[in-house]
């Protein structure tokens, strides 16, 4: 089936679903139904998802197919061995995937999945045909620990989505687990406030902050922006910064969030794009509702872009 001719605007979202498929209890089934309801409410044309839990690759693919079917979306890419689910099987039990609405066609053989041997969690990439220029969409989930590893793997991510030259332009939706370091034309940080400033030290800050000690031996700490700077310096632009969206946190609202318990509100979920897509971005939104706050410790993010503006 051919793609619909020339979608004027595409909604691409990213959503960390909080331990989806962790168990089969009544509570977990309610959580699943709530997540499916959130996904349907997003009305996204393409959605990157994180935290599909599964013990093996076959189960991860089966669970992504189930989620896509229940949400009214698709997730299979034609390949030489038959259709494959667009899921990257990570090395720590948490996996990422991509789904899209009917009428959008995945390019045969375009699925690329990088799992636990490449990243802490994983990266899934699919080239989609929407009736205009081919656009590559990705789902990624960065390490929640290991600041230095996070920066190193972000460098590897940049290489995976931008090389070799001549690939279609890319959007990546992710839980980046780090602060943005994007800067505007005048050189100022898009989000200059440090979410950890004024927060009393607690042990989990070693995964998010740099620190030193003053002359009296008192610890001082601040947000480690190096992993985010690797992304921006490598040509992956934060859609919120590009569109000038008002800063809004995506994490810190949920009882399962240790940072939220200490009053930290962070914006760690975002869509990033390669250079060619910067002029095509039209809008950015954090979906903050009672439903999304209850469903996960991360709020979904949706951006809109105009495919026709990619090569205009």
C-alpha positions as CSV (number, residue, x, y, z in Angstrom):
1,X,0.0,0.0,0.0
2,X,1.4,3.4,-0.9
3,X,1.7,6.2,1.6
4,X,-0.8,9.0,1.6
5,X,0.4,11.7,-0.7
6,X,2.2,14.6,0.9
7,X,1.3,14.8,4.6
8,X,1.4,18.5,5.3
9,X,2.3,18.1,8.9
10,X,3.7,15.1,10.9
11,X,3.3,14.6,14.6
12,X,6.3,12.7,16.1
13,X,6.3,11.8,19.7
14,X,8.5,10.2,22.4
15,X,7.2,8.4,25.5
16,X,8.9,6.5,28.3
17,X,6.1,4.2,29.5
18,X,7.6,3.2,32.9
19,X,8.3,-0.5,33.1
20,X,5.6,-1.6,30.7
21,X,5.0,-5.4,30.8
22,X,6.8,-5.7,34.1
23,X,4.3,-8.3,35.4
24,X,0.8,-9.6,34.8
25,X,-0.9,-8.4,38.0
26,X,-4.1,-6.5,38.0
27,X,-2.2,-3.4,38.8
28,X,0.1,-3.9,35.8
29,X,-2.8,-4.6,33.5
30,X,-4.4,-1.3,34.6
31,X,-1.1,0.5,34.0
32,X,-1.0,-1.0,30.5
33,X,-4.5,0.2,29.7
34,X,-3.6,3.6,31.0
35,X,-0.5,3.8,28.8
36,X,-2.5,2.6,25.7
37,X,-5.0,5.4,26.5
38,X,-2.3,8.0,26.7
39,X,-0.8,6.8,23.3
40,X,-4.2,7.0,21.7
41,X,-4.7,10.5,23.1
42,X,-1.4,11.8,21.6
43,X,-2.7,11.4,18.1
44,X,0.9,10.9,16.9
45,X,1.7,9.9,13.3
46,X,4.9,8.3,14.6
47,X,5.8,7.5,18.2
48,X,9.1,6.4,19.8
49,X,8.6,4.4,23.0
50,X,11.0,3.4,25.8
51,X,10.8,0.9,28.6
52,X,9.2,-2.1,27.0
53,X,10.3,-4.9,29.4
54,X,10.9,-8.4,28.0
55,X,13.3,-11.3,28.8
56,X,14.4,-11.8,25.1
57,X,14.1,-10.3,21.7
58,X,11.2,-12.5,20.6
59,X,9.1,-11.4,23.6
60,X,10.1,-7.8,23.1
61,X,8.9,-7.9,19.4
62,X,5.7,-9.6,20.4
63,X,5.0,-7.0,23.1
64,X,5.6,-4.1,20.8
65,X,3.2,-5.7,18.2
66,X,0.6,-6.1,21.0
67,X,1.0,-2.4,22.1
68,X,0.9,-1.1,18.5
69,X,-2.3,-3.2,17.8
70,X,-4.0,-2.0,20.9
71,X,-3.1,1.6,20.2
72,X,-4.3,1.4,16.6
73,X,-0.7,1.7,15.2
74,X,1.7,-0.3,13.2
75,X,5.3,-1.4,13.9
76,X,6.4,-3.9,11.3
77,X,9.0,-3.2,8.6
78,X,9.4,-5.5,5.5
79,X,12.7,-7.2,5.4
80,X,14.4,-10.0,3.4
81,X,13.3,-12.6,6.0
82,X,9.8,-11.2,6.4
83,X,8.2,-8.4,8.5
84,X,10.2,-7.4,11.5
85,X,9.0,-5.4,14.6
86,X,10.8,-2.1,15.0
87,X,12.2,-2.9,18.4
88,X,15.8,-2.7,19.7
89,X,16.6,-5.3,22.3
90,X,18.7,-3.6,25.0
91,X,21.2,-5.1,27.4
92,X,19.4,-4.4,30.7
93,X,15.9,-5.7,30.2
94,X,14.6,-2.3,28.9
95,X,13.9,-2.0,25.2
96,X,12.8,0.7,22.7
97,X,10.5,0.7,19.7
98,X,8.8,2.7,17.0
99,X,5.2,2.7,15.9
100,X,3.3,4.7,13.2
101,X,-0.2,5.2,12.0
102,X,-1.7,3.3,9.0
103,X,-1.0,4.9,5.6
104,X,2.7,5.6,6.5
105,X,4.9,3.1,4.8
106,X,8.3,1.9,6.2
107,X,10.9,1.5,3.6
108,X,11.7,-2.2,3.1
109,X,15.0,-3.2,4.6
110,X,15.4,0.2,6.4
111,X,15.1,-1.1,10.0
112,X,18.3,-0.8,12.0
113,X,18.4,-1.9,15.6
114,X,21.3,-1.3,18.0
115,X,21.0,-3.2,21.2
116,X,23.0,-4.0,24.3
117,X,26.3,-4.5,22.5
118,X,26.1,-0.9,21.3
119,X,24.2,1.0,23.9
120,X,23.1,0.7,27.6
121,X,19.5,0.3,26.3
122,X,19.1,0.6,22.6
123,X,18.5,2.5,19.4
124,X,15.9,1.7,16.7
125,X,15.8,3.5,13.3
126,X,13.3,3.2,10.5
127,X,13.0,5.2,7.3
128,X,9.3,6.1,6.6
129,X,7.6,7.2,3.5
130,X,4.8,9.7,4.0
131,X,4.3,10.6,0.4
132,X,7.1,13.3,0.4
133,X,10.8,13.1,1.2
134,X,11.9,10.0,3.1
135,X,12.5,10.7,6.7
136,X,14.3,8.5,9.2
137,X,12.8,8.2,12.7
138,X,14.5,6.8,15.8
139,X,13.8,5.7,19.4
140,X,16.6,5.8,21.9
141,X,17.1,5.4,25.7
142,X,20.3,6.6,27.3
143,X,21.9,5.2,30.4
144,X,20.3,6.3,33.7
145,X,23.8,5.8,35.3
146,X,27.4,6.3,34.2
147,X,27.7,10.0,33.2
148,X,30.9,9.4,31.2
149,X,29.4,6.3,29.4
150,X,26.4,8.4,28.6
151,X,28.5,11.0,26.9
152,X,30.6,8.3,25.1
153,X,27.4,6.6,23.9
154,X,25.9,9.8,22.7
155,X,28.9,10.2,20.5
156,X,28.3,6.8,19.1
157,X,24.6,7.7,18.6
158,X,25.6,10.8,16.6
159,X,27.7,8.5,14.3
160,X,24.9,6.0,13.9
161,X,22.3,8.5,12.8
162,X,24.5,10.9,10.7
163,X,26.9,8.6,8.9
164,X,27.5,7.7,6.1
165,X,26.7,11.0,4.5
166,X,23.6,11.1,2.3
167,X,21.3,9.3,4.6
168,X,17.7,10.7,5.0
169,X,17.3,13.3,7.7
170,X,16.6,12.0,11.1
171,X,14.5,12.7,14.2
172,X,15.3,10.8,17.4
173,X,12.8,10.6,20.3
174,X,14.4,9.6,23.5
175,X,14.7,9.6,27.3
176,X,18.1,11.2,27.2
177,X,18.7,11.1,31.0
178,X,20.6,14.3,30.8
179,X,20.2,18.1,30.6
180,X,20.1,19.9,27.3
181,X,23.2,22.0,26.4
182,X,21.8,23.5,23.2
183,X,22.6,27.2,22.7
184,X,20.8,30.0,20.8
185,X,22.3,32.3,18.2
186,X,23.7,34.6,20.9
187,X,25.4,31.7,22.6
188,X,23.1,31.5,25.6
189,X,21.9,28.1,26.9
190,X,18.3,27.3,25.9
191,X,17.6,26.1,29.5
192,X,20.0,28.1,31.7
193,X,18.6,27.1,35.0
194,X,20.3,24.2,36.8
195,X,17.6,21.8,38.1
196,X,20.0,20.6,40.8
197,X,20.9,24.0,42.1
198,X,19.9,24.5,45.7
199,X,19.0,20.8,46.2
200,X,20.7,19.2,49.1
201,X,23.1,16.4,48.0
202,X,21.7,12.9,47.8
203,X,23.6,9.8,46.4
204,X,21.8,9.5,43.1
205,X,23.2,12.9,42.0
206,X,26.5,11.1,41.1
207,X,24.7,10.0,37.9
208,X,23.6,13.5,36.9
209,X,26.0,16.1,38.4
210,X,29.6,17.1,38.5
211,X,31.0,18.2,41.9
212,X,34.0,19.4,43.8
213,X,34.8,20.7,47.3
214,X,35.4,24.2,48.6
215,X,38.3,25.2,50.9
216,X,36.4,23.9,53.9
217,X,35.7,20.5,52.3
218,X,32.1,21.2,51.6
219,X,30.7,19.5,48.5
220,X,29.4,21.7,45.6
221,X,27.5,20.2,42.7
222,X,26.0,21.3,39.4
223,X,24.4,19.6,36.4
224,X,26.7,17.7,34.1
225,X,25.8,19.0,30.6
226,X,28.6,17.2,28.7
227,X,26.3,14.3,27.4
228,X,23.9,16.9,26.1
229,X,26.7,19.0,24.6
230,X,28.0,16.0,22.7
231,X,24.5,15.8,21.0
232,X,24.3,19.5,20.1
233,X,27.9,19.8,19.0
234,X,27.5,16.7,16.9
235,X,24.5,18.1,15.0
236,X,21.5,16.7,16.8
237,X,19.4,19.7,17.7
238,X,16.9,19.9,20.6
239,X,13.4,20.6,19.0
240,X,12.4,22.6,22.0
241,X,15.3,24.9,21.6
242,X,14.8,25.2,17.8
243,X,11.2,26.1,18.2
244,X,11.7,28.4,21.2
245,X,9.3,26.4,23.3
246,X,8.8,27.5,26.9
247,X,10.8,25.3,29.2
248,X,8.7,22.6,30.8
249,X,9.8,19.6,32.8
250,X,9.1,16.0,31.7
251,X,10.1,14.2,34.9
252,X,9.7,14.8,38.7
253,X,6.0,14.6,39.1
254,X,5.7,10.8,39.9
255,X,6.0,8.9,43.1
256,X,8.5,6.5,41.4
257,X,11.0,9.3,40.7
258,X,13.8,9.6,43.3
259,X,14.7,13.0,41.9
260,X,11.2,14.2,42.2
261,X,11.2,13.1,45.9
262,X,13.9,15.7,46.4
263,X,12.1,18.4,44.5
264,X,14.0,18.1,41.2
265,X,12.1,18.8,38.1
266,X,14.0,17.8,34.9
267,X,13.4,18.0,31.2
268,X,15.1,14.8,30.0
269,X,12.7,13.6,27.3
270,X,13.1,15.3,24.0
271,X,13.1,15.0,20.2
272,X,16.4,15.8,18.5
273,X,16.8,16.4,14.8
274,X,19.6,16.6,12.2
275,X,20.4,19.8,10.4
276,X,18.1,19.3,7.4
277,X,15.0,19.0,9.7
278,X,15.7,22.2,11.7
279,X,13.8,24.5,9.2
280,X,10.9,21.9,9.1
281,X,10.1,22.0,12.8
282,X,6.8,23.8,13.6
283,X,5.8,23.1,17.2
284,X,6.9,21.4,20.4
285,X,4.6,20.3,23.3
286,X,5.0,18.5,26.6
287,X,1.8,16.6,27.2
288,X,1.1,17.3,30.9
289,X,-2.3,16.0,32.0
290,X,-3.7,14.1,34.9
291,X,-3.7,11.0,32.7
292,X,0.0,11.3,31.6
293,X,1.1,12.1,35.2
294,X,-0.6,9.0,36.5
295,X,0.6,6.7,33.7
296,X,4.4,7.2,33.9
297,X,7.3,9.0,35.6
298,X,7.9,10.6,32.2
299,X,5.6,12.9,30.3
300,X,5.2,12.4,26.5
301,X,6.7,15.0,24.2
302,X,5.3,15.7,20.7
303,X,6.7,17.8,17.9
304,X,5.3,18.8,14.6
305,X,7.3,19.1,11.4
306,X,6.5,19.8,7.8
307,X,8.1,17.3,5.4
308,X,7.9,19.6,2.5
309,X,10.1,22.1,4.3
310,X,13.0,19.6,4.7
311,X,14.6,20.3,1.3
312,X,12.8,23.6,0.5
